[in-house]
């Protein structure tokens, strides 16, 4: 994630033409969008200060400055949140204690475990396919209908990562009819999470692996899109149930803020709801799935 702040700000400067913010454009520009000097002027800070910010040399930058830059660059709420995260990363000193609000290293081993009560919630959602994701979008737990729809239990634990499946699994484009939208959404959400976990080596390895193995991921990652994937509608083409149109909602678990329940919520009586009911009936009499690791 080194250089992420500068890359992000440059990508956002490139989106805005001087005329859009009341400036006159003189002469030919080497790069599209606003110059650093223009952003500094509009944000009310010195050019040197803004340059140091883009270079990642402003760890003590104030909320007021970040808010002014966000206003000039017309950042939405998610982008503004991301700017604050990457401008002031909560890094731990070598061998030092965890910063306030940051998980202790000794707790990291349990971060991927889902509490039994959460599993009971999933299992009680017999009409809603549901699963739990962590900040790297690893699938940590699921219910029977979620497994029947997406097929988590037939994969090794290391393969239960949604970005890996979308970008590296050749069957993903058949599973997701609107694959380009799913891919873009997933990268934007992953980048938002990565900004909040600058010291997570597993996140860095995941991004590196996907960047090396997938041209599509590398292109989307370079776009610096930032957007939470907290609700919406997804289509899945199931080998038995056919095309499923699945609205979804997400719920963050307060006791484990890096874990999120994703629940598909088809409208009762809809064709998708009826297909899910049949799929659930079929899966309830299918051979028992392997034990979850």
N, C-alpha and C positions, 0 to 999 in steps of 0.2 A: 504493500500500500504506500510505499515511499513515493513522494511526488504527487499523491492523489489530490491534495488540495489545489495545487497549481493547475493540474490537468482539468479538474472540475471547473474552476473559475474561468479558465481559458475557453472551455467548451461553452460556458454560459455567456461569456462576452461575445462569442462568435454568433450567437443567435440574434443579437440586437443591433440594428442599424442606427447610426447617429441621429438620423432624422426622427426616429421613433421616440427619442428622449429629448427632442428640442435642440439638438446640436446641428451645426452646419458641417457637412463633410467637404473637406478641401483636398483636392489632388487624389492621386491613386493610392490605395491602401494595399500594403503587402499582405495583410491577413483580413478576413472578413470580420465584421462586427465592430465593437467598441475597442479602443485602445486602452491600455492600463491607465494612461494619464486621464482619459475621459471618465473612467469609472471612479478614479480617485477624486476628481473634481466634483462629480455628481454626488458622491458619498460624503463629501466634506472632510476628506483626510488628505495628507500629503502624498505625493506620488511615491516618495521613498517608502513611506509606511505601507502603502498598498502593495508595492513590489515585494517588500519583505513578507507580507501576508501570503502572496502567491507562492513565494519560495518556502513557505512553511516555517518562517522565522518569527512568528508572532504568537507564541503560546499563551501570552497574557492578553490577547486581544479581547476587547470588551464586547458585551452584548450589544451596546449601542452601535459600534462599528460594524459588527456582523449584520445587525438589522438594517443598517444603511446600505451595505453592499447587497444584501438580499433584495432590498427595495429597488435599487438601481438595476440589478440583473433580472428583476421580475421573477424571483424564485417562488414556486408554490410552497405549500406548507411542508411537504415531504422534503423538498430540496433545501428549504431553510433549516429544517431539523438536521439534515445531512451535513450542511455547511458547518453548523455548530459542532457536530461530532468530529469531523475531520480537522477543523481548525483548532480544537482543543481536545486532542485525544487523551483519554485517561490511561496513560501508560504506567506500568509498574517499574520501579527502580530495580536494577539487578539484585536479586536476592532480598529485596525489601518487602515490606508488608503490602497487602492489597490496599488500594486506594478506597476511600469511602464510596460505598455503593457498588464496588467491584467484587466479584466472587473470589474467595481465597483459593489458591492453587490446590489445597488439600480437598476442596470441595469439587474440583473439576471432574474427578472420577465418577461422582454421583450425578453429574449434570445431565447425563444421557439416560438416566433411569426415570421412568414414569411412576409416580406413586400409585399404589393399588387403588386408591379411591378414584383417581382419574381414569384408570382402566375400567372401573365399574360404571363410571359415567358413559364411557364409550360403548360398553356392552349393553347398557340400557337404552341406547338409541337404535332400536331394532329396525326402524324405517329410514334411518339416515346413515348413509356411508360416512364414516368419520375416522380420523387418524390424528396423531400428534406429530408436529414437526419441531425441530430445534432451529437455532438461528442459522445453521448451515443447510437447512432444509433436508436434514436426515429424518427419515420416518422412524419414530421411536416406538410407537404403539398404534393399534388400529382395532376396529371392531370387525365382526364377521362379514357384514355387508360391505364395509370398506375394502376388505381383503378380496371379496368376490368381484368387486368392480375393478380394482386397480392391480390386485395380485401382488401383495407384499410378501406373503409367507413362502412363495416359491423362489425367493431371492435370498442370497446370502446377506448377512447384516451389512457388509460393506457396500453392497449394491443397492441399498434402500435409500438412495439419495436422489431427490427429484431432479436437480439439474443434471446429474450424470445420466439419468434415464432419458431426459428430454434431448440432450445433445449427443450422447454417445451410443444409445441403444437404437439400432436401425429400425426397430418396430415402432418407435415413438411417433413417427409421422402418420402411421396408420391408426395408432391409438388416439391421437389428438387431430381431428380434422382441420382445426384452425391452428396448426402448429406454429406458424410465424408469430401470431399474437401471444400464444402460450410462452414461446421462447423469449420474446421481448419482455413480457410481464415477469417472468422468472428471473431474468438477469437484473432487471430494475429493482426487484425486491432483494435479491442477493447482495447487490451493491449497497443498498440501504443498510442491511444488516452488517456487512463488512465494515462500514464506516463506524459502527458502534462497537466493533471488536477488533481494534487494530493490532492487538497482541495475541490473536488466536492463530497459532501456526497451522492448525488444521484447515482453517479458512483460507489461508494463503496457499496451502498445498492444493486445495480444491480449485481455486481460481487458476493457479498455474497449470494444473492438469487439464482443465477444460480449455484453457487458452491454447495449449500445445496441440490438443487432440481435435479441436473443432474450430473451423474457420468461422462458422456462424456465431459461436460464443465469443470469439476474439473480436469480431466486428461489433457485436452488440455491446460488449464490455467497453470498447473504445468510445462508444457514443455517450457514456457517462449518464445514462438514464437512471433516475432515482424515483422509485414509486412503491409504496406499500401494496401488497397483494392481500388486502384484508376482507374483500368481498367481491362478488362478481358472478359471472356465469361461465361455465366451462362445458364443452362438449367432449364426450368420450365415446369412441366406437368400440363397443364390447363384442367379443367373438360370439357370445351366446345371446345376449340381450339386445344387441343392435345398437343404434345410435341413442345415446343418453344425453339429454340436455339438463345440466346440473347447476342450478344456482348454488352458491356457497357462502358461508359466513365463517369468520374466525374469532376465536376467543383466547386471549392470553391468560395463562394460569398464574394468578398472583403469587403463589408460593414458589413458582419456577418461571420467572419472567422471560426466559429464553425459550420456553416451550409454548406452543400454540396449538389449540384444537382446531382442526379444519373439519367442518361438517357440511355435507351436501344436503340441500334443503329443497327437493323437488316439490312443486305444488301438489297437495293432495288431490287425487283424481286425475292427474295428468297422465299422459302416455308414459312418461319416464317413471312416475311413481308406480304405475301398474307393472312396468317391466322390472323395476327393482323388487317389487313384492314377489314376482315369479322367480327372480334370481335368488332372492333370499330363501325362498322355499326349496329351491334346488340345492343351494349350498348347504342348507341345514341337514340334508341327507347325504351329502358328498362325504368322501373319506376325510377323516380328521386331518387338519393341516399340521405340518411339523411344528414343534415347540418353538416359540419365539426366542431369539437370542438377544 
